[in-house]
Amino acid sequence: MKKNLVLIIGMVLFITSLYGQEELNVGKKYNLYSNELHENREYWIYLPDGYESYKEK
């Protein structure tokens, strides 16, 4: 009984890990050097599709 339970849990974890491999676009990563912290800091910027072609009326 325990072997079956462990097998089922293992299969569920394996299958869910396969679906978690989709590409996720969260923006573009940039670096900025901080003189106060004396280190590079990372930040991300996401611009929606069509942002470059948008003109304010």
Predicted model as a PDB file, atoms N, CA, C, CB and O in Angstrom, pLDDT in the B-factor column:
MODEL        1                                                                  
ATOM      1  N   MET A   1       0.822  -1.194   0.000  1.00 81.00           N  
ATOM      2  CA  MET A   1       0.000   0.000   0.000  1.00 81.00           C  
ATOM      3  C   MET A   1       0.865   1.257   0.000  1.00 81.00           C  
ATOM      4  CB  MET A   1      -0.935  -0.001   1.205  1.00 81.00           C  
ATOM      5  O   MET A   1       0.602   2.198  -0.748  1.00 81.00           O  
ATOM      6  N   LYS A   2       1.906   1.268   0.847  1.00 82.00           N  
ATOM      7  CA  LYS A   2       2.782   2.437   0.910  1.00 82.00           C  
ATOM      8  C   LYS A   2       3.549   2.614  -0.396  1.00 82.00           C  
ATOM      9  CB  LYS A   2       3.761   2.311   2.084  1.00 82.00           C  
ATOM     10  O   LYS A   2       3.793   3.737  -0.838  1.00 82.00           O  
ATOM     11  N   LYS A   3       3.927   1.493  -1.009  1.00 84.00           N  
ATOM     12  CA  LYS A   3       4.665   1.582  -2.275  1.00 84.00           C  
ATOM     13  C   LYS A   3       3.791   2.209  -3.355  1.00 84.00           C  
ATOM     14  CB  LYS A   3       5.152   0.185  -2.726  1.00 84.00           C  
ATOM     15  O   LYS A   3       4.267   3.016  -4.153  1.00 84.00           O  
ATOM     16  N   ASN A   4       2.524   1.840  -3.380  1.00 86.00           N  
ATOM     17  CA  ASN A   4       1.607   2.421  -4.373  1.00 86.00           C  
ATOM     18  C   ASN A   4       1.425   3.910  -4.147  1.00 86.00           C  
ATOM     19  CB  ASN A   4       0.247   1.720  -4.325  1.00 86.00           C  
ATOM     20  O   ASN A   4       1.402   4.690  -5.099  1.00 86.00           O  
ATOM     21  N   LEU A   5       1.296   4.303  -2.901  1.00 89.00           N  
ATOM     22  CA  LEU A   5       1.122   5.713  -2.575  1.00 89.00           C  
ATOM     23  C   LEU A   5       2.352   6.525  -2.978  1.00 89.00           C  
ATOM     24  CB  LEU A   5       0.843   5.883  -1.080  1.00 89.00           C  
ATOM     25  O   LEU A   5       2.231   7.603  -3.559  1.00 89.00           O  
ATOM     26  N   VAL A   6       3.526   6.003  -2.667  1.00 89.00           N  
ATOM     27  CA  VAL A   6       4.767   6.683  -3.042  1.00 89.00           C  
ATOM     28  C   VAL A   6       4.893   6.767  -4.554  1.00 89.00           C  
ATOM     29  CB  VAL A   6       5.985   5.959  -2.448  1.00 89.00           C  
ATOM     30  O   VAL A   6       5.336   7.788  -5.080  1.00 89.00           O  
ATOM     31  N   LEU A   7       4.513   5.717  -5.256  1.00 90.00           N  
ATOM     32  CA  LEU A   7       4.575   5.705  -6.717  1.00 90.00           C  
ATOM     33  C   LEU A   7       3.624   6.743  -7.309  1.00 90.00           C  
ATOM     34  CB  LEU A   7       4.236   4.307  -7.258  1.00 90.00           C  
ATOM     35  O   LEU A   7       4.000   7.469  -8.230  1.00 90.00           O  
ATOM     36  N   ILE A   8       2.412   6.821  -6.796  1.00 89.00           N  
ATOM     37  CA  ILE A   8       1.437   7.788  -7.299  1.00 89.00           C  
ATOM     38  C   ILE A   8       1.899   9.218  -7.034  1.00 89.00           C  
ATOM     39  CB  ILE A   8       0.065   7.548  -6.656  1.00 89.00           C  
ATOM     40  O   ILE A   8       1.797  10.073  -7.914  1.00 89.00           O  
ATOM     41  N   ILE A   9       2.399   9.484  -5.849  1.00 89.00           N  
ATOM     42  CA  ILE A   9       2.893  10.827  -5.528  1.00 89.00           C  
ATOM     43  C   ILE A   9       4.071  11.187  -6.426  1.00 89.00           C  
ATOM     44  CB  ILE A   9       3.307  10.915  -4.043  1.00 89.00           C  
ATOM     45  O   ILE A   9       4.159  12.315  -6.912  1.00 89.00           O  
ATOM     46  N   GLY A  10       4.964  10.248  -6.647  1.00 87.00           N  
ATOM     47  CA  GLY A  10       6.110  10.487  -7.530  1.00 87.00           C  
ATOM     48  C   GLY A  10       5.682  10.799  -8.951  1.00 87.00           C  
ATOM     49  O   GLY A  10       6.241  11.690  -9.590  1.00 87.00           O  
ATOM     50  N   MET A  11       4.689  10.067  -9.450  1.00 85.00           N  
ATOM     51  CA  MET A  11       4.202  10.307 -10.812  1.00 85.00           C  
ATOM     52  C   MET A  11       3.538  11.676 -10.924  1.00 85.00           C  
ATOM     53  CB  MET A  11       3.214   9.208 -11.230  1.00 85.00           C  
ATOM     54  O   MET A  11       3.735  12.375 -11.918  1.00 85.00           O  
ATOM     55  N   VAL A  12       2.761  12.065  -9.926  1.00 83.00           N  
ATOM     56  CA  VAL A  12       2.106  13.374  -9.940  1.00 83.00           C  
ATOM     57  C   VAL A  12       3.140  14.491  -9.926  1.00 83.00           C  
ATOM     58  CB  VAL A  12       1.155  13.516  -8.739  1.00 83.00           C  
ATOM     59  O   VAL A  12       3.015  15.464 -10.669  1.00 83.00           O  
ATOM     60  N   LEU A  13       4.150  14.358  -9.095  1.00 82.00           N  
ATOM     61  CA  LEU A  13       5.199  15.387  -9.041  1.00 82.00           C  
ATOM     62  C   LEU A  13       5.960  15.470 -10.349  1.00 82.00           C  
ATOM     63  CB  LEU A  13       6.171  15.105  -7.897  1.00 82.00           C  
ATOM     64  O   LEU A  13       6.298  16.564 -10.799  1.00 82.00           O  
ATOM     65  N   PHE A  14       6.233  14.332 -10.965  1.00 81.00           N  
ATOM     66  CA  PHE A  14       6.953  14.316 -12.243  1.00 81.00           C  
ATOM     67  C   PHE A  14       6.126  14.979 -13.337  1.00 81.00           C  
ATOM     68  CB  PHE A  14       7.304  12.873 -12.648  1.00 81.00           C  
ATOM     69  O   PHE A  14       6.649  15.787 -14.106  1.00 81.00           O  
ATOM     70  N   ILE A  15       4.854  14.649 -13.413  1.00 77.00           N  
ATOM     71  CA  ILE A  15       3.989  15.209 -14.453  1.00 77.00           C  
ATOM     72  C   ILE A  15       3.814  16.714 -14.267  1.00 77.00           C  
ATOM     73  CB  ILE A  15       2.618  14.513 -14.443  1.00 77.00           C  
ATOM     74  O   ILE A  15       3.845  17.460 -15.247  1.00 77.00           O  
ATOM     75  N   THR A  16       3.632  17.169 -13.043  1.00 73.00           N  
ATOM     76  CA  THR A  16       3.471  18.611 -12.818  1.00 73.00           C  
ATOM     77  C   THR A  16       4.750  19.368 -13.116  1.00 73.00           C  
ATOM     78  CB  THR A  16       3.037  18.882 -11.383  1.00 73.00           C  
ATOM     79  O   THR A  16       4.690  20.530 -13.520  1.00 73.00           O  
ATOM     80  N   SER A  17       5.910  18.746 -12.931  1.00 71.00           N  
ATOM     81  CA  SER A  17       7.165  19.430 -13.246  1.00 71.00           C  
ATOM     82  C   SER A  17       7.332  19.598 -14.748  1.00 71.00           C  
ATOM     83  CB  SER A  17       8.357  18.660 -12.671  1.00 71.00           C  
ATOM     84  O   SER A  17       7.977  20.549 -15.188  1.00 71.00           O  
ATOM     85  N   LEU A  18       6.770  18.706 -15.539  1.00 66.00           N  
ATOM     86  CA  LEU A  18       6.841  18.832 -16.996  1.00 66.00           C  
ATOM     87  C   LEU A  18       6.048  20.040 -17.486  1.00 66.00           C  
ATOM     88  CB  LEU A  18       6.320  17.558 -17.667  1.00 66.00           C  
ATOM     89  O   LEU A  18       6.469  20.715 -18.425  1.00 66.00           O  
ATOM     90  N   TYR A  19       4.924  20.313 -16.870  1.00 67.00           N  
ATOM     91  CA  TYR A  19       4.103  21.443 -17.281  1.00 67.00           C  
ATOM     92  C   TYR A  19       4.664  22.773 -16.798  1.00 67.00           C  
ATOM     93  CB  TYR A  19       2.695  21.268 -16.769  1.00 67.00           C  
ATOM     94  O   TYR A  19       4.250  23.820 -17.296  1.00 67.00           O  
ATOM     95  N   GLY A  20       5.566  22.768 -15.871  1.00 62.00           N  
ATOM     96  CA  GLY A  20       6.150  23.997 -15.347  1.00 62.00           C  
ATOM     97  C   GLY A  20       7.312  24.518 -16.168  1.00 62.00           C  
ATOM     98  O   GLY A  20       7.982  25.458 -15.740  1.00 62.00           O  
ATOM     99  N   GLN A  21       7.575  23.945 -17.328  1.00 59.00           N  
ATOM    100  CA  GLN A  21       8.725  24.329 -18.137  1.00 59.00           C  
ATOM    101  C   GLN A  21       8.392  25.341 -19.214  1.00 59.00           C  
ATOM    102  CB  GLN A  21       9.320  23.121 -18.768  1.00 59.00           C  
ATOM    103  O   GLN A  21       9.191  25.539 -20.129  1.00 59.00           O  
ATOM    104  N   GLU A  22       7.237  25.990 -19.135  1.00 63.00           N  
ATOM    105  CA  GLU A  22       6.862  26.984 -20.133  1.00 63.00           C  
ATOM    106  C   GLU A  22       7.700  28.246 -19.969  1.00 63.00           C  
ATOM    107  CB  GLU A  22       5.367  27.318 -20.027  1.00 63.00           C  
ATOM    108  O   GLU A  22       8.112  28.592 -18.861  1.00 63.00           O  
ATOM    109  N   GLU A  23       7.946  28.930 -21.085  1.00 64.00           N  
ATOM    110  CA  GLU A  23       8.720  30.166 -21.058  1.00 64.00           C  
ATOM    111  C   GLU A  23       7.880  31.286 -20.469  1.00 64.00           C  
ATOM    112  CB  GLU A  23       9.206  30.542 -22.472  1.00 64.00           C  
ATOM    113  O   GLU A  23       6.693  31.410 -20.771  1.00 64.00           O  
ATOM    114  N   LEU A  24       8.492  32.086 -19.640  1.00 66.00           N  
ATOM    115  CA  LEU A  24       7.806  33.200 -18.999  1.00 66.00           C  
ATOM    116  C   LEU A  24       8.589  34.470 -19.283  1.00 66.00           C  
ATOM    117  CB  LEU A  24       7.652  32.966 -17.464  1.00 66.00           C  
ATOM    118  O   LEU A  24       9.763  34.571 -18.926  1.00 66.00           O  
ATOM    119  N   ASN A  25       7.951  35.436 -19.921  1.00 71.00           N  
ATOM    120  CA  ASN A  25       8.600  36.691 -20.251  1.00 71.00           C  
ATOM    121  C   ASN A  25       8.175  37.738 -19.228  1.00 71.00           C  
ATOM    122  CB  ASN A  25       8.250  37.143 -21.699  1.00 71.00           C  
ATOM    123  O   ASN A  25       7.020  38.164 -19.211  1.00 71.00           O  
ATOM    124  N   VAL A  26       9.108  38.149 -18.379  1.00 78.00           N  
ATOM    125  CA  VAL A  26       8.798  39.138 -17.353  1.00 78.00           C  
ATOM    126  C   VAL A  26       9.422  40.486 -17.646  1.00 78.00           C  
ATOM    127  CB  VAL A  26       9.260  38.651 -16.007  1.00 78.00           C  
ATOM    128  O   VAL A  26       9.351  41.395 -16.820  1.00 78.00           O  
ATOM    129  N   GLY A  27      10.027  40.626 -18.801  1.00 87.00           N  
ATOM    130  CA  GLY A  27      10.610  41.909 -19.169  1.00 87.00           C  
ATOM    131  C   GLY A  27      12.073  41.772 -19.530  1.00 87.00           C  
ATOM    132  O   GLY A  27      12.575  40.679 -19.794  1.00 87.00           O  
ATOM    133  N   LYS A  28      12.735  42.899 -19.533  1.00 90.00           N  
ATOM    134  CA  LYS A  28      14.146  42.951 -19.880  1.00 90.00           C  
ATOM    135  C   LYS A  28      14.952  43.313 -18.641  1.00 90.00           C  
ATOM    136  CB  LYS A  28      14.401  43.966 -21.021  1.00 90.00           C  
ATOM    137  O   LYS A  28      14.576  44.212 -17.889  1.00 90.00           O  
ATOM    138  N   LYS A  29      16.062  42.611 -18.431  1.00 91.00           N  
ATOM    139  CA  LYS A  29      16.875  42.819 -17.240  1.00 91.00           C  
ATOM    140  C   LYS A  29      17.971  43.845 -17.523  1.00 91.00           C  
ATOM    141  CB  LYS A  29      17.492  41.488 -16.765  1.00 91.00           C  
ATOM    142  O   LYS A  29      18.648  43.782 -18.549  1.00 91.00           O  
ATOM    143  N   TYR A  30      18.132  44.785 -16.603  1.00 94.00           N  
ATOM    144  CA  TYR A  30      19.161  45.808 -16.690  1.00 94.00           C  
ATOM    145  C   TYR A  30      19.980  45.805 -15.405  1.00 94.00           C  
ATOM    146  CB  TYR A  30      18.537  47.203 -16.944  1.00 94.00           C  
ATOM    147  O   TYR A  30      19.554  45.264 -14.384  1.00 94.00           O  
ATOM    148  N   ASN A  31      21.154  46.412 -15.470  1.00 95.00           N  
ATOM    149  CA  ASN A  31      22.005  46.575 -14.297  1.00 95.00           C  
ATOM    150  C   ASN A  31      22.326  48.045 -14.100  1.00 95.00           C  
ATOM    151  CB  ASN A  31      23.302  45.751 -14.437  1.00 95.00           C  
ATOM    152  O   ASN A  31      22.455  48.805 -15.060  1.00 95.00           O  
ATOM    153  N   LEU A  32      22.450  48.426 -12.860  1.00 95.00           N  
ATOM    154  CA  LEU A  32      22.781  49.799 -12.512  1.00 95.00           C  
ATOM    155  C   LEU A  32      23.778  49.751 -11.364  1.00 95.00           C  
ATOM    156  CB  LEU A  32      21.501  50.623 -12.128  1.00 95.00           C  
ATOM    157  O   LEU A  32      23.547  49.066 -10.367  1.00 95.00           O  
ATOM    158  N   TYR A  33      24.884  50.474 -11.497  1.00 96.00           N  
ATOM    159  CA  TYR A  33      25.869  50.495 -10.413  1.00 96.00           C  
ATOM    160  C   TYR A  33      25.455  51.529  -9.377  1.00 96.00           C  
ATOM    161  CB  TYR A  33      27.294  50.804 -10.956  1.00 96.00           C  
ATOM    162  O   TYR A  33      25.162  52.675  -9.717  1.00 96.00           O  
ATOM    163  N   SER A  34      25.430  51.123  -8.114  1.00 93.00           N  
ATOM    164  CA  SER A  34      25.073  52.009  -7.014  1.00 93.00           C  
ATOM    165  C   SER A  34      26.347  52.481  -6.320  1.00 93.00           C  
ATOM    166  CB  SER A  34      24.126  51.296  -6.010  1.00 93.00           C  
ATOM    167  O   SER A  34      27.113  51.674  -5.793  1.00 93.00           O  
ATOM    168  N   ASN A  35      26.565  53.796  -6.324  1.00 94.00           N  
ATOM    169  CA  ASN A  35      27.734  54.350  -5.632  1.00 94.00           C  
ATOM    170  C   ASN A  35      27.588  54.239  -4.112  1.00 94.00           C  
ATOM    171  CB  ASN A  35      27.942  55.819  -6.033  1.00 94.00           C  
ATOM    172  O   ASN A  35      28.584  54.124  -3.398  1.00 94.00           O  
ATOM    173  N   GLU A  36      26.368  54.274  -3.629  1.00 93.00           N  
ATOM    174  CA  GLU A  36      26.133  54.167  -2.188  1.00 93.00           C  
ATOM    175  C   GLU A  36      26.375  52.754  -1.676  1.00 93.00           C  
ATOM    176  CB  GLU A  36      24.713  54.596  -1.855  1.00 93.00           C  
ATOM    177  O   GLU A  36      26.962  52.560  -0.611  1.00 93.00           O  
ATOM    178  N   LEU A  37      25.920  51.777  -2.438  1.00 92.00           N  
ATOM    179  CA  LEU A  37      26.063  50.380  -2.024  1.00 92.00           C  
ATOM    180  C   LEU A  37      27.338  49.735  -2.540  1.00 92.00           C  
ATOM    181  CB  LEU A  37      24.879  49.584  -2.494  1.00 92.00           C  
ATOM    182  O   LEU A  37      27.737  48.667  -2.077  1.00 92.00           O  
ATOM    183  N   HIS A  38      27.976  50.393  -3.506  1.00 95.00           N  
ATOM    184  CA  HIS A  38      29.204  49.888  -4.136  1.00 95.00           C  
ATOM    185  C   HIS A  38      28.988  48.500  -4.741  1.00 95.00           C  
ATOM    186  CB  HIS A  38      30.348  49.839  -3.109  1.00 95.00           C  
ATOM    187  O   HIS A  38      29.792  47.588  -4.554  1.00 95.00           O  
ATOM    188  N   GLU A  39      27.882  48.369  -5.470  1.00 96.00           N  
ATOM    189  CA  GLU A  39      27.579  47.103  -6.128  1.00 96.00           C  
ATOM    190  C   GLU A  39      26.608  47.337  -7.278  1.00 96.00           C  
ATOM    191  CB  GLU A  39      26.993  46.088  -5.122  1.00 96.00           C  
ATOM    192  O   GLU A  39      25.933  48.364  -7.350  1.00 96.00           O  
ATOM    193  N   ASN A  40      26.558  46.361  -8.169  1.00 96.00           N  
ATOM    194  CA  ASN A  40      25.591  46.400  -9.256  1.00 96.00           C  
ATOM    195  C   ASN A  40      24.244  45.929  -8.730  1.00 96.00           C  
ATOM    196  CB  ASN A  40      26.057  45.528 -10.453  1.00 96.00           C  
ATOM    197  O   ASN A  40      24.166  44.967  -7.967  1.00 96.00           O  
ATOM    198  N   ARG A  41      23.188  46.613  -9.145  1.00 94.00           N  
ATOM    199  CA  ARG A  41      21.826  46.241  -8.775  1.00 94.00           C  
ATOM    200  C   ARG A  41      21.071  45.870 -10.043  1.00 94.00           C  
ATOM    201  CB  ARG A  41      21.105  47.399  -8.010  1.00 94.00           C  
ATOM    202  O   ARG A  41      21.163  46.576 -11.048  1.00 94.00           O  
ATOM    203  N   GLU A  42      20.336  44.784 -10.006  1.00 93.00           N  
ATOM    204  CA  GLU A  42      19.525  44.358 -11.139  1.00 93.00           C  
ATOM    205  C   GLU A  42      18.117  44.914 -11.003  1.00 93.00           C  
ATOM    206  CB  GLU A  42      19.493  42.822 -11.245  1.00 93.00           C  
ATOM    207  O   GLU A  42      17.577  45.022  -9.902  1.00 93.00           O  
ATOM    208  N   TYR A  43      17.533  45.264 -12.146  1.00 92.00           N  
ATOM    209  CA  TYR A  43      16.128  45.633 -12.171  1.00 92.00           C  
ATOM    210  C   TYR A  43      15.536  45.187 -13.493  1.00 92.00           C  
ATOM    211  CB  TYR A  43      15.942  47.157 -11.964  1.00 92.00           C  
ATOM    212  O   TYR A  43      16.246  45.061 -14.491  1.00 92.00           O  
ATOM    213  N   TRP A  44      14.246  44.950 -13.498  1.00 91.00           N  
ATOM    214  CA  TRP A  44      13.538  44.463 -14.665  1.00 91.00           C  
ATOM    215  C   TRP A  44      12.513  45.507 -15.110  1.00 91.00           C  
ATOM    216  CB  TRP A  44      12.854  43.110 -14.365  1.00 91.00           C  
ATOM    217  O   TRP A  44      11.873  46.159 -14.286  1.00 91.00           O  
ATOM    218  N   ILE A  45      12.370  45.652 -16.438  1.00 92.00           N  
ATOM    219  CA  ILE A  45      11.355  46.544 -16.995  1.00 92.00           C  
ATOM    220  C   ILE A  45      10.549  45.755 -18.023  1.00 92.00           C  
ATOM    221  CB  ILE A  45      12.005  47.822 -17.641  1.00 92.00           C  
ATOM    222  O   ILE A  45      11.105  45.130 -18.926  1.00 92.00           O  
ATOM    223  N   TYR A  46       9.240  45.798 -17.868  1.00 91.00           N  
ATOM    224  CA  TYR A  46       8.339  45.159 -18.829  1.00 91.00           C  
ATOM    225  C   TYR A  46       7.545  46.239 -19.547  1.00 91.00           C  
ATOM    226  CB  TYR A  46       7.383  44.145 -18.123  1.00 91.00           C  
ATOM    227  O   TYR A  46       6.903  47.077 -18.913  1.00 91.00           O  
ATOM    228  N   LEU A  47       7.593  46.213 -20.860  1.00 87.00           N  
ATOM    229  CA  LEU A  47       6.793  47.118 -21.680  1.00 87.00           C  
ATOM    230  C   LEU A  47       5.805  46.268 -22.469  1.00 87.00           C  
ATOM    231  CB  LEU A  47       7.694  47.989 -22.638  1.00 87.00           C  
ATOM    232  O   LEU A  47       6.210  45.297 -23.108  1.00 87.00           O  
ATOM    233  N   PRO A  48       4.526  46.607 -22.439  1.00 85.00           N  
ATOM    234  CA  PRO A  48       3.533  45.797 -23.141  1.00 85.00           C  
ATOM    235  C   PRO A  48       3.730  45.848 -24.654  1.00 85.00           C  
ATOM    236  CB  PRO A  48       2.127  46.266 -22.785  1.00 85.00           C  
ATOM    237  O   PRO A  48       4.338  46.774 -25.191  1.00 85.00           O  
ATOM    238  N   ASP A  49       3.200  44.827 -25.321  1.00 82.00           N  
ATOM    239  CA  ASP A  49       3.262  44.783 -26.784  1.00 82.00           C  
ATOM    240  C   ASP A  49       2.618  46.039 -27.358  1.00 82.00           C  
ATOM    241  CB  ASP A  49       2.559  43.509 -27.334  1.00 82.00           C  
ATOM    242  O   ASP A  49       1.565  46.471 -26.891  1.00 82.00           O  
ATOM    243  N   GLY A  50       3.251  46.622 -28.369  1.00 84.00           N  
ATOM    244  CA  GLY A  50       2.722  47.813 -29.016  1.00 84.00           C  
ATOM    245  C   GLY A  50       3.143  49.110 -28.341  1.00 84.00           C  
ATOM    246  O   GLY A  50       2.746  50.186 -28.789  1.00 84.00           O  
ATOM    247  N   TYR A  51       3.930  49.040 -27.283  1.00 83.00           N  
ATOM    248  CA  TYR A  51       4.337  50.248 -26.562  1.00 83.00           C  
ATOM    249  C   TYR A  51       5.147  51.182 -27.454  1.00 83.00           C  
ATOM    250  CB  TYR A  51       5.149  49.878 -25.321  1.00 83.00           C  
ATOM    251  O   TYR A  51       4.942  52.396 -27.431  1.00 83.00           O  
ATOM    252  N   GLU A  52       6.064  50.626 -28.237  1.00 79.00           N  
ATOM    253  CA  GLU A  52       6.946  51.445 -29.079  1.00 79.00           C  
ATOM    254  C   GLU A  52       6.155  52.191 -30.145  1.00 79.00           C  
ATOM    255  CB  GLU A  52       8.017  50.571 -29.741  1.00 79.00           C  
ATOM    256  O   GLU A  52       6.517  53.313 -30.499  1.00 79.00           O  
ATOM    257  N   SER A  53       5.087  51.598 -30.663  1.00 80.00           N  
ATOM    258  CA  SER A  53       4.340  52.233 -31.740  1.00 80.00           C  
ATOM    259  C   SER A  53       3.230  53.144 -31.224  1.00 80.00           C  
ATOM    260  CB  SER A  53       3.753  51.181 -32.645  1.00 80.00           C  
ATOM    261  O   SER A  53       2.579  53.823 -32.019  1.00 80.00           O  
ATOM    262  N   TYR A  54       3.000  53.175 -29.916  1.00 74.00           N  
ATOM    263  CA  TYR A  54       1.940  53.995 -29.340  1.00 74.00           C  
ATOM    264  C   TYR A  54       2.337  55.463 -29.371  1.00 74.00           C  
ATOM    265  CB  TYR A  54       1.631  53.554 -27.900  1.00 74.00           C  
ATOM    266  O   TYR A  54       3.438  55.830 -28.962  1.00 74.00           O  
ATOM    267  N   LYS A  55       1.425  56.297 -29.861  1.00 72.00           N  
ATOM    268  CA  LYS A  55       1.656  57.752 -29.870  1.00 72.00           C  
ATOM    269  C   LYS A  55       0.516  58.406 -29.112  1.00 72.00           C  
ATOM    270  CB  LYS A  55       1.757  58.322 -31.341  1.00 72.00           C  
ATOM    271  O   LYS A  55      -0.657  58.161 -29.391  1.00 72.00           O  
ATOM    272  N   GLU A  56       0.876  59.235 -28.155  1.00 70.00           N  
ATOM    273  CA  GLU A  56      -0.152  59.915 -27.350  1.00 70.00           C  
ATOM    274  C   GLU A  56      -0.860  60.950 -28.209  1.00 70.00           C  
ATOM    275  CB  GLU A  56       0.474  60.589 -26.088  1.00 70.00           C  
ATOM    276  O   GLU A  56      -0.232  61.678 -28.978  1.00 70.00           O  
ATOM    277  N   LYS A  57      -2.173  61.001 -28.067  1.00 58.00           N  
ATOM    278  CA  LYS A  57      -2.970  61.941 -28.884  1.00 58.00           C  
ATOM    279  C   LYS A  57      -3.112  63.260 -28.203  1.00 58.00           C  
ATOM    280  CB  LYS A  57      -4.348  61.377 -29.181  1.00 58.00           C  
ATOM    281  O   LYS A  57      -3.747  64.168 -28.740  1.00 58.00           O  
TER     282      LYS A  57                                                      
ENDMDL                                                                          
END                                                                             
